[in-house]
Amino acid sequence: MTEADLYLSYKGMLLPKAVHTPESLRHFEEFAFRSDDVVIVTYPKSGTTWMQEIVPLVLSGGDPASVETLHNWDRVPWLEETRAPVLNLEDRPSPRMFTTHFHHDMMPASFFTAKPKVIYVMRNPKDVFTSFFHYHGMVSFLVDPNPQSEFLHKFLDGKVIFGTWFDHVKSWLSVDERQRILHISYEDRIVCAQQDLKDAVRKIAQFLEKPLDAEAIERIAHRCLFKNMKKNKMSNYSLVPLDIMDQTKSEFFRKGVVGDWKNQLTVAEAEYFDAVYKEKMKDVKYTFPWD
């Protein structure tokens, strides 16, 4: 099916109709934040599921109950999606945990007055594209990404869901320092290296003002290794029907590695990507781990 069949336009940005409705978007716009809320913000395929696992574990002191009994889309729900209006989020005790893929300037008015804590996760855009490509190929509510060369141009031009990676990242990097935000990269997880993941857990716990002892950090890091998260049915989307998400085509937890774009992009595509990246990010004063 085409973009017209599958997507709606919201404030100039494409969204999949299957998980966004006028009701859910209105709920998002009217949502009342609290100052002690924790909001995970990502461009799609940038480490969202990882953070939806790690934040509940940090806030619970390492207790795995919530990540073992609640689907990630209910434990840390997307505020703009169809599940949000039916979850009675207003009644949840603090600190509440939420997720959004929206740009900074699209946040509700209450966000700017309450100033909740934000964890913004970034990932090498070449790896984002690679994951995006495979994800589009296995879900029924997104357009077919083939041919790859055409989809690459759509991705770089922002003619995909949630617009361009460039605009998204720049919108959250420009946030006033007085607002409470932690910028972290997908590459900080280095999913096969538990020591590096422990450092990420420690950084997140400190930001959330949640003291953790060495044992709790060790336990959380071990549970959030890619190979272990992949086994969690509450996180790996294995319970989603095949007609919605066909994991026989590509697993949701596919590789979890850094640099897989080298196996996806041709030399010419990578060079074109680099040229667009250089132009789009030339005025950004931030050191990314992939630069």
N, C-alpha and C positions, 0 to 999 in steps of 0.2 A: 504493500500500500504506500501511498505518497504522504508527504508532509501534511498536505491538506486534510487527509483522512485521519492521521494519527496525532497531529499537534494542534495546539491552540496558541494564539499570540497573547502575551501578557506583558504590558509595558514595553512592547517592542522586542520581546524575547520569546523564543519557542519553548513550549512545555508539553510533555506527553499528556494527552487527554485522559489516559487510563488511570493516572494517579493525581491529576489536578482538575478540579472542578470550580465553577464560580463560587460554590459554597465554601470549599476549602480555602480558596484564595481570599475570600471575604473574612473567614475566620482568622487567617494569618494577619490581615490588615488591622483587625480589631483586637488582636491578642494583647493581653496585659502582662508584660514582663515584670519580674521582681529583681531586685538588685543582687540577690544571691543565686539567681538562675545561672546555669552553665550552658553555653550555646556552642556546639560544634559546627564550624562552618567550613565547607569544602566546595571546590569545583568537583563535579562528578569524577569518579575513578581516581581519587587522590588520597585515599586512605580513610574514607568515611567509616567503613565497617570496623577497621582496626580501632579507631577512636571510640566508636560506640561500644567496644568491648572494654577498652582500657579505662575510660572515665568512670563507668559504674563500679569497676573493681577498685579503683583508687578511692572513690568516695565511700565505699563500703569497707575500706580497710583490708581488702583482699577477699572478702566473702563472695563466693561465686554464685550465690543463690539467684540473683537477678539475671545473670547471663546464662544460667542453666534452665531457667523457667520462663523467661520472656523473650519473644522474638525481638531482634534488635530494632525493628520498626515500631515496636510498642514500648520498649524500655527507654529508647532515646529517639522519640518520633520526629519525623520531618514536619515542621510546623505548617508548611504550605501544601501538604498532601492530604488525601481524602481520609486517612485514619485520624488525623488530629482532631477534627470536630467531634468525634464520637468517643474520645478517650477521657473526657472530663479532666483535662489537664489543669484546669483552674483549681481542682480539688487535691491535686498531688502535693504532698508535703515538700518543704524545701530541704535541701537544694534540688530543684527540678533540673532535668537534663533534656536538651532539645538538639535537633539537627536542622540545618538549612543549607540549601545550595544557592541561596539568593545573594545578589550583590549587596554591598554595604548600604548604598543609597535606596535600596528597596525594602529595608527593614521597617517595621511598624513604628509609629510615633512613640509608643511606650518604650521601645528599645533605647531611644536616645535620652529619655528621662531617667529610666531605671538603671541604665548602664550595667547590664549583667556581664559576667565574665565570658570571654570569647576565646576559644581555641581554634585558631585558623591553620588548617593543614594544607601545605602546598606540595606539589610533586613535579618532577621534570616533565614538561609538557609533551615531550616525545613519548615518554612512557604513558602519560595520560591518553594520548591519541591511540597508542597501541592497545591499551585496555579498553578504551572507548570502542574501537573497531570491533574487537571480539565480543564485547557486551552487546553491541547493536545486532550482531549476528545471531545471538541466542535468545533474545527476548522478542515477543510478538508485538509490543507496543511502541517499537522504534523502527525507523526506516532501515531497509537493507543497506549496509555500508559499501556494497560493491558497486562499481569498481573502486579499489582503494585510492587511486590517484584522485578521483573525483571527490571522494569523501574527505581526503586530506585538505583539499582546497576549501570545502565547506567548513571543516573544523577551524582552519586558520582564519577564515573570513567571518566566523561566528554564526554561520547558517546551520547551527546544530542546537540541540536543547541547552538552555542556560547560557547561550551566547558564547563569546570568545573567552578562552582561558586568560588571555592578556588583560581584558577589561576586568574580569573577576578578581584576579590577583592584585592588580593595581588598585582596585577599589578598597580592598581590605588592608593593603600595605599603607594606604594613605590615611588610615584612621588616626585621629588625634591621640598622641601618646598618653594623655590623661585618662583616656578610656582604658578599661582593663582588657588587654588582649595579649595572648601568647601566640607568636608565629612559630610554627614547627613544620618540619618537612617530612614527607614520607620516607625520605632517605635516612632520617634519624632512627627509623625503626630497625634498619638492616636486619630483616626478618630472620636470617639464619644465625645471627650473632647475639646471644642472650646478653652479653655484657653491654653492648650498645643499646639494647632495648631496655635494660635496667636504668641506664642513664636517662632515656626518654621518660620512663615511669617516674623517676626521681624529679625530673624537671616539671612534669605535669602535676605531681603531688605538691610540689613547692608552690606552683602557681595557684593551685586550688586551696592552698593553706590547709592541707590535710597531712599531718605528720604520719609517716610510715616508718616502721623499723626495717632493718635489712632483710628480715625473713619475709615480711609482707611484700617488699619490692621484688624479691627473688620469686615469690609465688606468682605475683601478677605478671612479671616478665615472662616466666615460663608458660603461663596459660595463654599469653598473647603472641607467642611465636606463631608464625604462619602455619606451620604443620599442625599445631594444636588447635588454633582457631578453626582450621579447615574441618576439624572433626565435630565441631559444635553445631548441632542441628538448629539451634536457636539463632545462629549467625550465618550459616553457609547457604541459606536459601534453598536447601534440598527439599523442603516441604512445600515449596511453591509449585503448583501444577505445571506439567510439561507444556501445556498449551499457552502458558504465559512466559515461562522461563525454561527453555529446553537445554538442560545441562549435558545432554548427550552431544550437543554441538560444541559447547565450550563450557568448562566449569566456571562457576562464579569466582571461586578461589582458584585462579588459573595457575599462576607461577609465583607471584609475590616477590619478584626479584627487581633489582635495579638495573636498567640498561637493556631491557628486552627489546627496545625500539630498534636496536642494531639487527635484530632478526626479522624485523617487520618492514622497515623503510628501505627503499632502494637508495643508492648513493645519491642519485639526482634528487629524490624526495627529501633526503636528509639535508642536502645543501640548500634546497629551497626553503625548508623549515628554518634552518639557521639564519637565512637572509631575512625572513619575515620576523623572526624572534629578535634579531639585532635591531631592526627598525622599530618594532613595537615597544621594546623595552629600553631603548637608548637613554631615556630620561629617568629610569628607575634607580634610586640609590639604595640598593639592597644587594647583599652578597648571597647568591643561591649556591647550594652545595654542588649543583651540576654545571655551574659556570666555569 
